[in-house]
Amino acid sequence: MTNRANLKSMWTLLPAGIWLSGFMILPLIIIAVFSLGHRTELGTFAPGLSLDNYLRFFQGPYLNCLWRSLGLSFSTTSLCLLLGFPVAAWLAFSVPKAKQNLCMVLLTVPLSISFLLRLYAWITILRPTGLASNFMQAMGVAEPPVILYTQWAVLLGMVYNYVPYMILPLYAALEKLDLRLVEAARDLGATGFQSVCKVVIPLSFRGIVAGIIMVFVPSLGDYVTPDLMGGAKNMYIGSLVQNQYLAVRDWAFGSAVSSILLIIVAAGVWLYLKYGEKSAVV
């Protein structure tokens, strides 16, 4: 009976295994193989077994793209957490249960619209003749500051695009939190700030980790938002990969950069999941 049950469970998992193999494992293998080749003089790919593309990344000026992308991703994730946690707490604790679903629908409705359209809307708002400039002039500001095509515009676009992905897992974690634990902490003499730090944050840490991963990973490889909101003035790691594949047609080097990016993200997520929760509990 045990063997039959195991065989049945294996057949049940077969569709998922085929899906993961075909759409996740196989593309990763292809990228790894391409990263070991090189580009010919005619712009075609030639297979090989060389690590020159990886050495080229670390020895060339491309490391600046990585540091710039990491800084932007850390900033985006931090701001999304600072903005998303109070919103998620307000939805979970202050909004009546009957209206929480409506609020969540209103939160997720913008995600159904193409993020390109939303970015172009922000460009319309932030351009020198846009709504923001006209409003500041109406308020008495003679020369409104230029925001569009700056690092601040890039950060604004990134936070705007990814903050819902931070709020959703935070709300899911906070909504299950037993408020009697917070009341017990207050009865024992803890202040409101201490109750949040000692009770709310540790008990919602899984939601915080999920939100950080959901924001940090896609923002690290985002190249559309920096190009549109920043005017393509700075090269980011996502822009570098896109440029190598579509413009330079150096698929080997683009695959090597993609592999390095994947290793960094996987290592960071693994370390965070392995040690982050333990440190939070302690």
PyMOL commands that set and color helices and strands:
alter all, ss='L'
color gray80, all
select helices_A, chain A and resi 2-35+52-59+63-94+97-112+115-126+131-138+151-175+179-187+192-203+205-220+224-230+237-248+251-281
alter helices_A, ss='H'
color red, helices_A
select strands_A, chain A and resi 38-39+45-46
alter strands_A, ss='S'
color yellow, strands_A
deselect
rebuild
show_as cartoon
